[in-house]
Amino acid sequence: MVSPVQVSLLIKLASYSALFLSMAYGARRYNYLKPWAEEERRIANWKKPKRIASSFWNSKVLDSLLQTSS
């Protein structure tokens, strides 16, 4: 079996630094985007009943028009 390779301390430091910086960046980005996503969800939920009512109304009107024309 091959013996383990000695990895340079500088390479270890660089890899763990990159890991830490990427985690910090991800947390900061998440905190930045979270309010935007909440606002988008709030707007989507606000529009949802109107969309459902609109599609229901349009289907009722369309059905009544189809029934009167036949």
N, C-alpha and C positions, 0 to 999 in steps of 0.2 A: 504494500500500500504506500502511496506517496505521502510524504510528510507535508503538513500545512505550510503555506507560504507566509512569510512575514510581510505584513502590509505596512507601508510607511505610515507613521503617525500623522504626517501632513495629509495623506490621502484619507485617512479615517476622519480627521478633523474637517476636511472639506466636504466629505459625504454627509456627516452628521449636521454640519452647518447648513448645507443645502436642504436637508430634511426639515430642520427647524424653521428655516426661512420659508419654505413652501407651506408648512403648517400655519405659520403666522400670516402669510399672504392669504391662504384659504379662509382663515377665520375672519380676517379683515374684509375680504370680498363678500363673504356670507353676510356679515353684519351690514354691509353697504347695500346689498341686493334685497335683504329681507323686507324692508319697508316698501320697496317697489312691488314685490310679489304680493304683499298684503293688500296694497291698494288695488292691484289688478284683480285679485280675488274678490275684493269688496265690490268693485264695479261690475264684475261678471255676475255676482250674486244679485246685484241690484237690477241688472238687465234681464236676468233669467225669467222672472215671472212675467215680464212684459213680452218676452219672446214666446213663452208658452201660451199666453193669452192671445197674442197676435196670431200664432199658428192655429190655435183653436178657432178663433174668430174667422180667419181666412178659410179654414176647412168647412165651417158651418155655412158661410156665404157661398162658397163654391158648391157645396152639396145642394143648397137651396136653389142656386142657379141651374144646376144640372137637372134637378127634379122638375123645375118649371118649364125647362126647354123640351123635355121629353114627353 
